[in-house]
């Protein structure tokens, strides 16, 4: 984890890390969208790889707003999700 990673938009993170799980510290939001920009803390194709960075960052910054999400399609091509 970088000491002071640059602040980037969530859209930029989605473009830079396609089909990966990412952990972001949210630094800027907007009334229409609660997660606009932040610092990338970790990324991996395996969600479990984000556990340790998440716990470590949370311990050091208990009031930080964190956002963990997958940048790819949640439903594989050829499948249909029924809610």
C-alpha positions as CSV (number, residue, x, y, z in Angstrom):
1,X,0.0,0.0,0.0
2,X,1.5,3.4,-1.0
3,X,2.1,6.0,1.7
4,X,-0.1,8.7,0.1
5,X,-1.8,7.3,-3.1
6,X,-3.3,9.9,-5.4
7,X,-7.0,10.6,-5.4
8,X,-8.8,9.2,-8.5
9,X,-12.4,8.8,-9.5
10,X,-14.2,5.5,-9.1
11,X,-14.7,5.5,-12.9
12,X,-10.9,5.7,-13.4
13,X,-10.4,2.8,-11.0
14,X,-12.9,0.8,-12.9
15,X,-11.0,1.5,-16.1
16,X,-7.6,0.8,-14.7
17,X,-8.5,-2.5,-12.9
18,X,-11.0,-4.3,-15.0
19,X,-12.6,-7.5,-13.5
20,X,-10.9,-7.0,-10.2
21,X,-11.9,-6.4,-6.6
22,X,-10.8,-3.0,-5.3
23,X,-10.6,-1.3,-1.9
24,X,-10.9,2.5,-1.9
25,X,-10.8,5.1,0.8
26,X,-13.6,7.5,-0.3
27,X,-12.4,11.1,-0.1
28,X,-15.0,12.9,-2.2
29,X,-18.7,12.3,-2.7
30,X,-21.7,14.1,-4.2
31,X,-25.3,14.2,-3.2
32,X,-26.3,12.3,-6.3
33,X,-23.6,9.6,-5.9
34,X,-22.1,8.8,-2.5
35,X,-18.8,7.5,-3.9
36,X,-17.1,9.7,-6.5
37,X,-13.4,9.7,-5.8
38,X,-10.8,8.3,-3.4
39,X,-7.5,6.6,-2.8
40,X,-7.0,3.1,-4.1
41,X,-5.7,1.0,-1.2
42,X,-5.6,-2.5,-2.7
43,X,-6.8,-4.5,-5.8
44,X,-6.9,-8.1,-6.7
45,X,-8.7,-10.7,-8.8
46,X,-9.4,-12.6,-5.5
47,X,-11.6,-10.8,-3.1
48,X,-10.0,-12.5,-0.1
49,X,-6.7,-10.6,-0.9
50,X,-8.4,-7.4,0.3
51,X,-9.1,-8.7,3.8
52,X,-5.8,-7.9,5.3
53,X,-5.4,-4.4,3.8
54,X,-9.0,-3.6,4.8
55,X,-8.4,-4.7,8.4
56,X,-5.0,-3.0,8.7
57,X,-6.3,0.3,7.2
58,X,-9.5,0.2,9.4
59,X,-7.3,-0.3,12.5
60,X,-5.2,2.7,11.6
61,X,-8.1,4.9,10.4
62,X,-11.3,3.8,12.3
63,X,-13.4,6.7,10.9
64,X,-12.4,6.4,7.2
65,X,-15.1,5.7,4.6
66,X,-14.1,2.5,2.8
67,X,-15.6,1.1,-0.4
68,X,-14.9,-2.4,-1.6
69,X,-16.4,-3.4,-5.0
70,X,-15.9,-5.5,-8.1
71,X,-15.1,-3.6,-11.3
72,X,-16.4,-6.2,-13.7
73,X,-19.9,-7.5,-14.6
74,X,-21.6,-9.1,-11.6
75,X,-23.6,-11.4,-13.8
76,X,-21.6,-13.4,-16.4
77,X,-22.5,-13.0,-20.0
78,X,-25.2,-15.4,-21.1
79,X,-26.8,-15.5,-17.6
80,X,-29.8,-13.6,-16.2
81,X,-30.2,-12.3,-12.7
82,X,-33.7,-12.5,-11.2
83,X,-34.2,-10.4,-8.1
